[in-house]
Amino acid sequence: ALAAQRSNVSNTSTSSFTYVPTKHWSFKSMKHITSKGILNAYPFTFTDNVTRYEFASAVNNALNNLKAMQNANAKKLRVADMIELEQLIIEYRSELKSYGVNTLWFENFLQGQGVNLNQVETKVRQLNS
């Protein structure tokens, strides 16, 4: 069991330090949520050498900002803008989970807005194929 645990841990850290291809769709989604104010600033200076961990960290910041906006009753974002964020959550879910990020509140909120999360998952699979 210990050997299995150890290999599991190394897999997580390996995927975290996997570089995201420079033409990956998630850069465009990250720019979109930044332009909508979900993120205060675009987190990457260059698109080469960005790791999955760095993406997950930016997604976590976006979620925290959204939580703060929600509490401050900020101007309403369009559901389409939040779906862009959800696509990033789906893409980087394993990294977010490994850092203990809770995305359930956001996904419950989206479902309450009538978003079909299965359709968003399907779209991410299409973007990745």
N, C-alpha and C positions, 0 to 999 in steps of 0.2 A: 504493500500500500504506500509505503514511504517513497519508493522509486517512482511510482505512478504520480504521486503528489509532486515530486521534484520535477519530473518531465513536464507536468502541467504548468508549473510555475515558469519554467524556462520558455514554454510555448507562448505564454502571455507576454513575457518581456520581449521575446523575439518579434511578435506581431506588433508590439508597441513601437519598435524601432525599425519597422519596415517603412521604406520611403513611399510616399504617394506619388504616382506618375504625374509629371508636370501637366499633362493634358486631361487629368481626371476631372469628371463633372463636379466633384465636391468643391473645387476651388471657385467655380461659378456660383454655387449655392452659398458659399461662405461670403463672397462679394455681395450677393443679393441680401442676405440677412444683415450685413454691415450697412448697406445702403438704406435699409429700413429702420436702422437704429437699434436693432436687437443686439448687435455688438457695437461697442463704442468706436472701435477702430479695426480695420482689416489686420488680422494678426500676423500676416506673412509678408516679408519684404520681397522675397523671391519665391517662385513656385518649385524650384528644385531643392532637394534635400529637406522637404517637410515630412516629418514622420506621422504615422497614424496617431501616436501619442499626442503630438502637438495639435492635431485636428481635434482629438477628443477633448483636450484641455480648452480649446476655443469654443467647442460646442457646450461644454460645462459652463463657461463664462456667459455664453448667450442665454442658457437656461436660467442662470442666476440673475442676469439682467432682466429677463422676462418676468421672473418672480417679483423683482423689485418694481417693475413697471406696473404689474398687475395690482400690487399693493398700493402704489401711488395713483392708481386709476388713470394711467397715461392714455393718450389717444389710442383708439382701437386700431389694431393691426388687421390687415386682411387675412382671412384664413389661408389664402394661397401663400402668404409670406411665412406663416407658421408651418405650412406643409414643407417648405424648403428646409426649415430647421429639422422637422421630423425625418426627412430623407437623410440628413446628416446623422441624426441619432441612430437611425437604422444601420447606416453604413459603418458607424464607429461604436456600435452597441457593445461589442466584447471589450473594447478598451475602456469605455465608460463604466461598464460593470466592474472591471478589474480595479477601478479607482473608487468604487462605491458610490457612483453618481446615480441618484434616483430620478428616473425619467417618467415614472408612472403618473405623477400628478399632471404632467404636461400632456401625456397621451390620453389620460382620462378627460382632460379639458378639451382636447381636439375631438374626441369622440362625442363629447357634449355639444360640439359645434357641427356635428353631422359628418365628420371626416371618417371615411372607411380606411382604417389603418392597414387592412389587407391589401387594398388598392395601392397604398403608398409603398408597401413592401414590394409589391409586384413591379411598380415603377422603378424602384431602386435596382431590382434584379435586371430589368431591361436596360437601365443606364450602365450597368456593369457588364453587360454581355456584348 
